[in-house]
Amino acid sequence: MSDDRDEFGAFLVGFVVGGLTGAVVALLFAPQSGEETRALIKDKSIELRDRASQSAEEVLARAESAAAEARARADELTKIARERATELANEVRERGAGIVSEVRERSKGALDAVRKTASKGEDASAAG
């Protein structure tokens, strides 16, 4: 995209410089009267203005197209990032649920072991 802009910029500069050079040469070697020369300059300046306006419109259209393309790509990347974030959040939830379940099971086993030990201790002290 940058190369296209550089090429177009070089073209536009060449176009303007060429137009101005042509106008100067025409003035220097013009066999017309001053009035005819002024009319010719006016016509050429209108022509150059129209070409410059057309070139500016083309540049604007390209810029708008590039901006729309960039917006579409940004939207696409945002969508992909959201999907990936949702996937990661779900994965973390699943892992967290598994860990919580495992901790509950271990706690339950440890609590049962403590209760059995406490129960044996009470039975032994009641018998003795």
Backbone as numpy.savetxt, mean C-alpha at the origin, in Angstrom:
# Nx Ny Nz CAx CAy CAz Cx Cy Cz
7.09 1.01 -12.64 6.25 2.20 -12.64 7.12 3.44 -12.64
8.21 3.41 -11.91 9.10 4.56 -11.81 9.77 4.81 -13.16
10.11 3.73 -13.88 10.73 3.89 -15.19 9.78 4.58 -16.16
8.50 4.23 -16.11 7.52 4.87 -16.98 7.44 6.37 -16.70
7.46 6.71 -15.42 7.40 8.13 -15.03 8.65 8.86 -15.52
9.81 8.22 -15.36 11.06 8.85 -15.79 11.06 9.06 -17.30
10.61 8.05 -18.05 10.57 8.16 -19.50 9.58 9.25 -19.92
8.43 9.28 -19.28 7.44 10.29 -19.63 7.94 11.68 -19.27
8.60 11.82 -18.13 9.15 13.11 -17.71 10.20 13.58 -18.71
11.07 12.66 -19.15 12.09 13.00 -20.14 11.43 13.42 -21.46
10.38 12.70 -21.84 9.65 13.06 -23.06 9.06 14.45 -22.95
8.42 14.72 -21.81 7.77 16.02 -21.61 8.80 17.15 -21.64
9.94 16.96 -20.99 10.99 17.99 -21.00 11.50 18.19 -22.43
11.74 17.10 -23.13 12.20 17.19 -24.52 11.19 17.89 -25.41
9.94 17.59 -25.15 8.87 18.20 -25.94 8.84 19.71 -25.73
8.90 20.14 -24.50 8.86 21.58 -24.20 10.11 22.28 -24.75
11.28 21.69 -24.50 12.53 22.30 -25.00 12.52 22.37 -26.52
12.06 21.30 -27.16 11.98 21.30 -28.63 11.03 22.36 -29.15
9.90 22.50 -28.47 8.93 23.52 -28.89 9.49 24.92 -28.76
10.16 25.17 -27.63 10.76 26.50 -27.44 11.88 26.76 -28.44
12.70 25.76 -28.70 13.79 25.91 -29.68 13.23 26.20 -31.06
12.18 25.47 -31.42 11.53 25.70 -32.72 10.96 27.11 -32.82
10.40 27.58 -31.73 9.82 28.93 -31.74 10.91 29.98 -31.92
12.03 29.80 -31.24 13.14 30.76 -31.36 13.70 30.76 -32.77
13.91 29.57 -33.33 14.44 29.47 -34.69 13.46 30.11 -35.68
12.18 29.87 -35.49 11.17 30.45 -36.38 11.21 31.98 -36.31
11.40 32.51 -35.10 11.46 33.97 -34.96 12.70 34.54 -35.66
13.82 33.84 -35.51 15.07 34.36 -36.08 15.08 34.31 -37.61
14.48 33.29 -38.17 14.54 33.13 -39.62 13.21 33.40 -40.32
12.29 34.03 -39.63 10.96 34.27 -40.18 11.01 35.37 -41.25
10.47 35.07 -42.42 10.42 36.08 -43.46 9.15 36.94 -43.36
8.32 36.68 -42.34 7.07 37.41 -42.22 7.29 38.75 -41.53
6.21 39.52 -41.59 6.22 40.81 -40.90 6.04 40.56 -39.41
6.19 41.61 -38.61 6.03 41.49 -37.16 4.64 41.03 -36.79
3.64 41.54 -37.49 2.25 41.16 -37.18 2.03 39.68 -37.48
2.53 39.23 -38.59 2.40 37.81 -38.96 3.16 36.93 -37.96
4.32 37.41 -37.56 5.12 36.66 -36.59 4.40 36.57 -35.26
3.80 37.65 -34.82 3.05 37.63 -33.56 1.86 36.67 -33.64
1.19 36.67 -34.77 0.06 35.74 -34.95 0.56 34.30 -34.93
1.68 34.07 -35.58 2.27 32.72 -35.58 2.66 32.31 -34.16
3.27 33.22 -33.42 3.66 32.93 -32.03 2.41 32.62 -31.20
1.38 33.39 -31.41 0.14 33.17 -30.66 -0.43 31.79 -30.97
-0.47 31.45 -32.26 -0.99 30.13 -32.66 -0.15 29.00 -32.07
1.15 29.16 -32.16 2.05 28.12 -31.64 1.93 28.02 -30.12
1.78 29.14 -29.45 1.66 29.09 -27.99 0.35 28.41 -27.59
-0.72 28.66 -28.35 -1.99 27.98 -28.08 -1.82 26.48 -28.30
-1.14 26.13 -29.38 -0.91 24.71 -29.68 -0.09 24.05 -28.57
0.98 24.73 -28.13 1.81 24.19 -27.05 1.02 24.08 -25.75
0.18 25.08 -25.48 -0.64 25.03 -24.27 -1.58 23.83 -24.31
-2.20 23.60 -25.48 -3.11 22.47 -25.62 -2.37 21.15 -25.44
-1.20 21.04 -26.02 -0.41 19.81 -25.87 0.01 19.60 -24.42
0.42 20.67 -23.78 0.81 20.57 -22.37 -0.39 20.18 -21.51
-1.55 20.74 -21.83 -2.76 20.39 -21.10 -3.10 18.91 -21.30
-2.97 18.45 -22.52 -3.24 17.05 -22.82 -2.24 16.15 -22.08
-0.98 16.54 -22.09 0.04 15.76 -21.38 -0.24 15.74 -19.88
-0.66 16.87 -19.34 -0.99 16.94 -17.92 -2.17 16.03 -17.60
-3.15 15.99 -18.47 -4.31 15.11 -18.27 -3.88 13.65 -18.29
-2.97 13.31 -19.21 -2.46 11.94 -19.28 -1.72 11.58 -17.99
-0.90 12.50 -17.51 -0.15 12.26 -16.28 -1.13 12.09 -15.11
-2.14 12.91 -15.05 -3.14 12.81 -14.00 -3.87 11.47 -14.06
-4.22 11.05 -15.26 -4.90 9.75 -15.43 -3.99 8.61 -14.96
-2.71 8.69 -15.31 -1.77 7.65 -14.86 -1.63 7.66 -13.35
-1.57 8.84 -12.78 -1.43 8.95 -11.32 -2.67 8.40 -10.62
-3.85 8.72 -11.15 -5.08 8.19 -10.57 -5.13 6.68 -10.68
-4.69 6.16 -11.82 -4.66 4.71 -12.02 -3.69 4.05 -11.03
-2.52 4.66 -10.87 -1.54 4.11 -9.93 -2.06 4.17 -8.49
-2.76 5.25 -8.15 -3.32 5.38 -6.80 -4.40 4.33 -6.57
-5.24 4.11 -7.57 -6.30 3.09 -7.44 -5.68 1.71 -7.30
-4.65 1.46 -8.06 -3.94 0.17 -7.98 -3.31 -0.01 -6.59
-2.71 1.04 -6.08 -2.09 0.98 -4.75 -3.15 0.76 -3.68
-4.30 1.44 -3.81 -5.40 1.25 -2.85 -5.89 -0.19 -2.87
-6.06 -0.74 -4.06 -6.54 -2.12 -4.19 -5.55 -3.09 -3.57
-4.28 -2.87 -3.81 -3.24 -3.74 -3.23 -3.22 -3.61 -1.71
-3.36 -2.39 -1.21 -3.38 -2.18 0.24 -4.60 -2.87 0.86
-5.74 -2.78 0.20 -6.94 -3.46 0.70 -6.73 -4.97 0.72
-6.11 -5.48 -0.32 -5.83 -6.92 -0.39 -4.89 -7.35 0.73
-3.84 -6.58 0.95 -2.89 -6.91 2.02 -3.54 -6.80 3.39
-4.42 -5.82 3.56 -5.14 -5.67 4.83 -6.02 -6.88 5.07
-6.70 -7.33 4.05 -7.57 -8.51 4.17 -6.74 -9.74 4.54
-5.61 -9.93 3.89 -4.75 -11.07 4.19 -4.24 -10.99 5.62
-3.85 -9.79 6.06 -3.35 -9.62 7.42 -4.45 -9.92 8.45
-5.66 -9.48 8.19 -6.77 -9.76 9.10 -7.05 -11.25 9.19
-7.04 -11.93 8.03 -7.28 -13.37 8.03 -6.20 -14.09 8.83
-4.97 -13.69 8.63 -3.86 -14.33 9.35 -3.96 -14.05 10.85
-4.34 -12.83 11.22 -4.49 -12.50 12.64 -5.60 -13.33 13.27
-6.69 -13.52 12.53 -7.79 -14.35 13.03 -7.33 -15.80 13.21
-6.58 -16.30 12.24 -6.05 -17.67 12.34 -5.16 -17.81 13.57
-4.28 -16.84 13.77 -3.37 -16.90 14.92 -4.13 -16.81 16.24
-5.15 -15.94 16.29 -5.95 -15.81 17.50 -6.66 -17.12 17.82
-7.21 -17.76 16.80 -7.89 -19.04 17.00 -6.90 -20.11 17.47
-5.73 -20.12 16.88 -4.70 -21.09 17.27 -4.29 -20.88 18.73
-4.12 -19.63 19.13 -3.75 -19.32 20.52 -4.87 -19.75 21.47
-6.12 -19.49 21.08 -7.26 -19.91 21.92 -7.27 -21.42 22.10
-7.07 -22.14 21.00 -7.08 -23.61 21.07 -5.95 -24.13 21.96
-4.77 -23.58 21.78 -3.64 -23.99 22.63 -3.90 -23.64 24.09
-4.44 -22.45 24.32 -4.76 -22.03 25.69 -5.78 -22.94 26.33
-6.82 -23.32 25.56 -7.85 -24.22 26.09 -7.23 -25.57 26.43
-6.34 -26.05 25.59 -5.67 -27.33 25.86 -4.82 -27.26 27.13
-4.11 -26.16 27.30 -3.27 -25.99 28.48 -4.13 -25.89 29.73
-5.22 -25.13 29.67 -6.13 -25.00 30.82 -6.69 -26.37 31.19
-7.10 -27.14 30.20 -7.64 -28.48 30.45 -6.59 -29.37 31.11
-5.36 -29.30 30.61 -4.27 -30.10 31.18 -3.99 -29.68 32.61
-3.97 -28.40 32.89 -3.73 -27.91 34.25 -4.84 -28.36 35.19
-6.09 -28.33 34.71 -7.22 -28.79 35.53 -7.07 -30.27 35.88
-6.71 -31.07 34.88 -6.54 -32.50 35.12 -5.43 -32.76 36.14
-4.33 -32.06 35.96 -3.21 -32.25 36.90 -3.58 -31.77 38.30
-4.28 -30.64 38.37 -4.71 -30.12 39.67 -5.67 -31.08 40.35
-6.58 -31.62 39.54 -7.55 -32.58 40.08 -6.83 -33.81 40.62
-5.83 -34.30 39.85 -5.06 -35.47 40.30 -4.28 -35.15 41.56
-3.69 -33.97 41.63 -2.93 -33.58 42.81 -3.86 -33.43 44.01
-5.04 -32.85 43.79 -6.01 -32.68 44.87 -6.49 -34.03 45.39
-6.75 -34.96 44.48 -7.15 -36.31 44.88 -6.05 -36.98 45.69
-4.80 -36.80 45.27 -3.67 -37.40 45.99 -3.56 -36.80 47.38
-3.75 -35.49 47.51 -3.69 -34.84 48.82 -4.83 -35.34 49.70
-6.02 -35.48 49.13 -7.17 -35.98 49.90 -6.94 -37.41 50.39
-6.38 -38.26 49.52 -6.10 -39.64 49.92 -5.07 -39.67 51.04
-4.04 -38.84 50.90 -2.99 -38.78 51.93 -3.58 -38.27 53.24
-4.42 -37.25 53.16 -5.05 -36.70 54.36 -5.99 -37.72 54.97
-6.69 -38.46 54.14 -7.62 -39.47 54.62 -6.88 -40.61 55.30
-5.77 -41.03 54.76 -4.96 -42.08 55.36 -4.39 -41.62 56.69
-4.00 -40.34 56.76 -3.45 -39.79 58.00 -4.52 -39.76 59.07
-5.76 -39.43 58.74 -6.84 -39.40 59.71 -7.19 -40.82 60.16
-7.18 -41.76 59.22 -7.47 -43.14 59.55 -6.39 -43.70 60.48
-5.16 -43.38 60.25 -4.06 -43.87 61.06 -4.11 -43.26 62.45
-4.44 -41.98 62.56 -4.50 -41.36 63.88 -5.75 -41.81 64.63
-6.82 -42.16 63.96 -8.02 -42.64 64.62 -7.81 -44.07 65.12
-7.03 -44.87 64.42 -6.77 -46.25 64.79 -5.74 -46.30 65.91
-4.91 -45.36 66.05 -3.80 -45.40 67.00 -4.03 -44.79 68.26
